[in-house]
Amino acid sequence: MQTTLTDIENLGLHSKFNFADGHAYQDLQSFRAILDQLPALWERASRLGVREQERRYRDAFATLAASPSLLDYPHFRICPTASNSIDVVAAWCRQHRLKVGLLEPTFDNLHLLLVRREVEVISVSEETLHADLEGTLAAAPIDALFLVNPNNPTGQILTEEEFRKIVNHCLERGITFLLDNTFRFFVEQSYDQYQILLDSGVNFISIEDTGKVWPTLDMKASLVFYSASVKQDFEVIYDEIYLCISPFSLAVLEEFLITSDRLGLKKTIWDEVSKRRKMFRAAIAGSVLQTEAISRDSLLSVEWVRIHGVFRSDVELAQHFQRKDLILLPGRNFFWSSKDHGQVMNVRFSLLKGEDHFSQALATLRAGLDEINAGLFSEAV
């Protein structure tokens, strides 16, 4: 079994049935009309130029995110992917020699990118954060706090009260607040994070994304918003690496945002996720797999699952299905700081695949689970 979640996602791209990567590959449905606009979008992007298209995209994002505080907000850049954004943030942290407290469990490439930039990272437990927010934060000897909201894979969300407490804690102690918001559009925008951040005066960097949400064949744009205190050094690093991204990509993605705002996220995204989640949970019913208790109310496009019964580990179950050309993510790498993964009994499935692919993958999954129930699975590794 490969050693990182990205390795396994790559394996999924070469397999018949892929539950591994969390990218959006559902059918176009409400967005099909955008295909007919591509020539006009090309012309508009070339006429407007890069900076004007960036501003248009920012404003479309702010509108859909119900964050009017971002309209006309000047301190932002756009990376090709969220991983690129994380890498720029990591480079900024290294330049300032910050010790970063990173949420756990969460996708391991956040940790890997920080470490590759030689940033010192310590674990901040999601379980203890929600159980005792103030105590957990007070115990963390850090210069920056890096949270994922909603969190991948568990689907846990910071309430407005929790968010305000975290912002105040960071402000009082001079801690930079780093946010990965890349799954934000799967949940209702019940409060304006950015208004809270801007009103507080805290140092912050916040990463947004489109790749988890809209079926654009991996055409993406990752907005990064930051406080004025971060601007100078962050923009130097960004400009040295990217300078800008394609205004045509932004023009296309702007239309996805506008369409979602016009028709509603419920119709365009949430109903698609809900339908697949119901199908998935029906497929695993009565098997060795159960949705993890803390994730039963998750609205994300991934399902965090616990293994019961015959398997000794997440890897053993993943290998069972790999032999059927079906790839899922073992849970151990989400616990990125752990030294002993032997007791990890979680796996993650992604849901936003095309209907035909998803239905066939579920049938293969159910057949494999029935083999397990009947005691017919192979224990070979």
Buried (B, 14 or more C-beta within 10 A) or exposed (E): BEEBBBEBBBBBEEBEBBBBBBBBBBBBBBBEEBEEEEEEBBEBBEEBEBEEBBBBBBBBBBBBBBBBBBEEBEBBBBBBBBBBBBBBBBBBBBBEEBBBBBBBBBBBBBBBBBEEBEBBBEBBBBEBBBEEBEEBBEEBEBBBBBBBBBBBBBBBBBEEEBBBBBBBBBBEEEBBBBBBBBBBBBBEEEBBBBEBBBEBEBBBBBBBBBBBBBBBEEBBBBBBBBBEBBBEEBBEBBEEEBEBBBBBBBBBBBBBBBBBBEBEBEEBBBBBBEBBBEBBBEBBEEBBBBBBEBBEEBBBBBBBBBBEEBBEBBBBBBBBBBEBEBBBBBBBBBBBBBEEBEEBBBBBBBBBBBBEBBBBBBEBBBEBBEBBBEEEBEEEE
